[in-house]
Amino acid sequence: IVDPSIDSIVLTEETLQNGKKINTKRKKRGLRELEIILYPTITAQDDLSLSSSRIRRGEIDRKGSVYKEAFADR
């Protein structure tokens, strides 16, 4: 929201509204709006969205593999 060197943001349909809110806040701060680049949602092995939040929580890896599935056969 506050970094003037950023000029675009990659979003999915799920996160588009948040991107619009970011642009509103940037505009109020006198910064230029970010170019919004829409990207299709990628699903993980479990058919849920592949997201950085899920990766950080340890639910999936960066390729979308579900960790519990990797250990299920052991």
Residue frames as a rotation matrix with the C-alpha (Angstrom) as fourth column:
ILE 1
0.565 0.825 0.000 0.00
0.825 -0.565 0.000 0.00
0.000 0.000 -1.000 0.00
VAL 2
0.832 -0.207 -0.515 2.80
0.043 -0.901 0.431 2.45
-0.553 -0.380 -0.741 0.81
ASP 3
-0.146 -0.961 0.236 5.67
0.392 0.163 0.905 1.40
-0.908 0.225 0.353 -1.47
PRO 4
0.464 0.369 -0.806 5.80
-0.456 -0.681 -0.574 3.82
-0.760 0.633 -0.148 -4.43
SER 5
-0.506 -0.756 -0.415 8.18
-0.766 0.172 0.619 1.55
-0.397 0.631 -0.666 -6.38
ILE 6
-0.654 0.364 0.663 5.54
0.370 0.919 -0.140 -1.17
-0.660 0.154 -0.736 -6.85
ASP 7
-0.721 0.355 -0.595 3.53
-0.633 -0.687 0.357 -0.73
-0.282 0.634 0.720 -10.04
SER 8
-0.127 0.722 -0.680 1.41
-0.676 0.438 0.592 -3.89
0.726 0.535 0.433 -10.35
ILE 9
-0.458 0.092 0.884 -0.24
-0.743 0.507 -0.437 -6.66
-0.489 -0.857 -0.164 -8.37
VAL 10
-0.712 0.202 -0.673 -1.16
-0.348 0.731 0.587 -10.20
0.610 0.652 -0.450 -9.42
LEU 11
-0.510 0.652 0.561 -4.59
-0.717 0.037 -0.696 -11.30
-0.474 -0.757 0.449 -8.25
THR 12
-0.906 0.415 0.089 -7.17
0.408 0.792 0.454 -14.01
0.118 0.447 -0.887 -8.78
GLU 13
-0.211 0.914 0.346 -10.92
0.025 -0.349 0.937 -13.51
0.977 0.207 0.051 -8.95
GLU 14
0.376 0.344 -0.860 -10.96
0.790 0.366 0.492 -14.48
0.484 -0.865 -0.134 -5.25
THR 15
-0.108 -0.556 -0.824 -8.59
0.894 -0.417 0.164 -11.66
-0.435 -0.719 0.542 -4.29
LEU 16
-0.348 -0.023 0.937 -9.70
0.748 -0.610 0.263 -8.99
0.565 0.792 0.230 -6.76
GLN 17
0.693 0.682 0.235 -11.76
0.383 -0.625 0.680 -7.05
0.611 -0.381 -0.694 -4.20
ASN 18
0.622 -0.552 -0.556 -8.74
0.585 -0.145 0.798 -6.81
-0.521 -0.821 0.232 -1.88
GLY 19
-0.407 -0.785 0.467 -6.69
0.899 -0.253 0.359 -5.45
-0.164 0.565 0.808 -4.77
LYS 20
0.058 0.525 0.849 -9.31
0.559 -0.722 0.408 -2.78
0.827 0.451 -0.335 -5.39
LYS 21
0.921 0.251 -0.297 -9.16
0.378 -0.393 0.839 -1.83
0.094 -0.885 -0.456 -1.70
ILE 22
0.088 -0.971 -0.223 -5.39
0.811 -0.060 0.582 -1.54
-0.578 -0.232 0.782 -1.93
ASN 23
-0.468 -0.257 0.846 -5.73
0.801 -0.527 0.283 0.80
0.373 0.810 0.452 -4.90
THR 24
0.580 0.724 0.375 -8.26
0.417 -0.659 0.626 2.94
0.700 -0.206 -0.684 -3.02
LYS 25
0.800 -0.332 -0.500 -5.85
0.454 -0.208 0.866 3.28
-0.391 -0.920 -0.016 -0.09
ARG 26
-0.255 -0.931 0.262 -2.92
0.898 -0.127 0.422 4.06
-0.360 0.343 0.868 -2.40
LYS 27
-0.095 0.310 0.946 -4.95
0.696 -0.659 0.286 6.75
0.712 0.686 -0.153 -4.15
LYS 28
0.880 0.473 -0.040 -5.81
0.333 -0.555 0.763 8.36
0.338 -0.685 -0.646 -0.78
ARG 29
0.502 -0.783 -0.367 -2.08
0.504 -0.080 0.860 8.44
-0.702 -0.617 0.355 0.03
GLY 30
0.591 -0.230 -0.773 -1.30
-0.569 -0.799 -0.197 10.17
-0.572 0.556 -0.602 -3.26
LEU 31
-0.536 -0.769 0.348 0.27
-0.290 0.555 0.779 7.10
-0.793 0.317 -0.521 -4.85
ARG 32
-0.394 0.380 -0.837 -0.58
-0.900 0.026 0.435 5.78
0.187 0.925 0.332 -8.28
GLU 33
0.569 0.667 0.480 -2.93
-0.704 0.698 -0.135 2.83
-0.425 -0.261 0.867 -8.50
LEU 34
-0.485 -0.723 0.491 -1.39
-0.379 0.680 0.627 -0.56
-0.788 0.118 -0.604 -9.17
GLU 35
-0.275 0.344 -0.898 -1.97
-0.889 0.263 0.374 -2.30
0.365 0.901 0.233 -12.47
ILE 36
0.100 0.394 0.914 -4.12
-0.676 0.700 -0.228 -5.34
-0.730 -0.595 0.336 -11.67
ILE 37
-0.515 -0.297 -0.804 -3.02
-0.779 0.554 0.294 -8.53
0.359 0.777 -0.517 -13.40
LEU 38
0.404 0.742 0.535 -5.65
-0.858 0.509 -0.059 -11.26
-0.317 -0.436 0.843 -13.14
TYR 39
-0.650 -0.626 -0.431 -4.36
-0.699 0.714 0.018 -14.81
0.297 0.313 -0.902 -13.01
PRO 40
0.295 0.815 -0.498 -6.49
-0.450 0.578 0.680 -17.96
0.843 0.024 0.538 -12.88
THR 41
0.383 -0.084 0.920 -6.70
-0.896 0.209 0.392 -19.79
-0.225 -0.974 0.005 -9.58
ILE 42
-0.275 -0.530 -0.802 -4.43
-0.559 0.767 -0.315 -22.82
0.782 0.361 -0.507 -9.40
THR 43
0.733 0.587 0.344 -5.67
-0.630 0.396 0.668 -25.74
0.256 -0.706 0.660 -7.39
ALA 44
-0.343 -0.818 0.462 -3.60
-0.929 0.367 -0.042 -27.99
-0.135 -0.443 -0.886 -5.18
GLN 45
-0.899 -0.106 -0.424 -3.72
-0.199 0.963 0.181 -31.78
0.389 0.247 -0.887 -5.04
ASP 46
-0.752 0.629 -0.196 -6.77
0.531 0.402 -0.746 -31.57
-0.391 -0.665 -0.636 -2.76
ASP 47
-0.246 0.634 0.733 -8.69
0.857 -0.211 0.470 -29.36
0.453 0.744 -0.492 -5.25
LEU 48
0.679 0.339 -0.651 -8.49
0.613 -0.749 0.250 -26.33
-0.403 -0.569 -0.716 -2.94
SER 49
0.935 -0.301 0.187 -6.71
-0.120 -0.765 -0.633 -23.13
0.333 0.569 -0.752 -3.95
LEU 50
0.176 -0.953 -0.245 -2.94
0.947 0.232 -0.221 -23.15
0.267 -0.193 0.944 -3.99
SER 51
0.800 0.128 0.586 -2.04
0.028 -0.984 0.177 -20.12
0.599 -0.126 -0.791 -1.87
SER 52
-0.262 -0.943 0.204 0.94
-0.144 -0.171 -0.975 -18.74
0.954 -0.285 -0.091 0.00
SER 53
0.005 0.340 0.941 -1.15
-0.975 -0.209 0.080 -18.84
0.224 -0.917 0.330 3.19
ARG 54
0.924 0.380 0.038 -1.65
-0.380 0.910 0.164 -22.59
0.028 -0.165 0.986 2.86
ILE 55
0.420 -0.859 -0.292 2.04
0.229 0.412 -0.882 -23.08
0.878 0.303 0.369 2.11
ARG 56
-0.366 -0.571 0.735 3.06
-0.524 -0.526 -0.670 -21.06
0.769 -0.631 -0.107 5.21
ARG 57
0.303 0.563 0.769 0.64
-0.953 0.201 0.229 -23.07
-0.025 -0.801 0.598 7.37
GLY 58
-0.674 -0.685 0.277 2.32
-0.662 0.726 0.186 -26.25
-0.329 -0.058 -0.943 6.15
GLU 59
0.293 0.867 0.404 -0.80
-0.412 0.496 -0.765 -27.68
-0.863 0.057 0.502 4.51
ILE 60
0.924 0.004 0.383 0.77
0.342 0.438 -0.831 -27.94
-0.171 0.899 0.404 1.05
ASP 61
-0.141 -0.983 -0.121 4.11
0.624 -0.183 0.759 -27.45
-0.768 0.031 0.639 -0.63
ARG 62
-0.370 -0.079 -0.926 4.86
-0.373 -0.900 0.225 -24.94
-0.851 0.428 0.304 -3.41
LYS 63
-0.955 0.017 -0.296 3.81
-0.271 0.358 0.894 -27.45
0.121 0.934 -0.337 -6.06
GLY 64
-0.144 0.985 0.093 0.42
-0.922 -0.168 0.348 -28.00
0.358 -0.036 0.933 -4.40
SER 65
-0.279 0.003 -0.960 1.14
0.103 0.994 -0.027 -31.42
0.955 -0.106 -0.278 -2.95
VAL 66
0.608 0.565 0.558 -0.70
-0.548 -0.210 0.810 -32.07
0.575 -0.798 0.182 0.29
TYR 67
-0.384 -0.873 0.300 1.71
-0.821 0.174 -0.544 -33.00
0.422 -0.456 -0.784 3.09
LYS 68
-0.084 0.378 0.922 -0.68
-0.770 0.562 -0.301 -35.36
-0.632 -0.735 0.244 4.87
GLU 69
0.894 0.388 -0.223 -1.07
-0.430 0.610 -0.665 -37.28
-0.122 0.691 0.713 1.60
ALA 70
0.238 -0.897 -0.372 2.71
-0.658 0.133 -0.741 -37.68
0.714 0.422 -0.559 1.35
PHE 71
-0.698 -0.540 0.470 2.84
-0.696 0.360 -0.621 -39.40
0.166 -0.761 -0.627 4.74
ALA 72
0.249 0.933 0.260 -0.40
-0.959 0.275 -0.065 -41.41
-0.133 -0.233 0.963 4.46
ASP 73
0.706 0.023 -0.707 1.28
-0.361 0.871 -0.333 -44.51
0.609 0.491 0.623 3.06
ARG 74
-0.319 -0.948 -0.005 3.94
-0.426 0.148 -0.892 -44.70
0.847 -0.282 -0.451 5.74
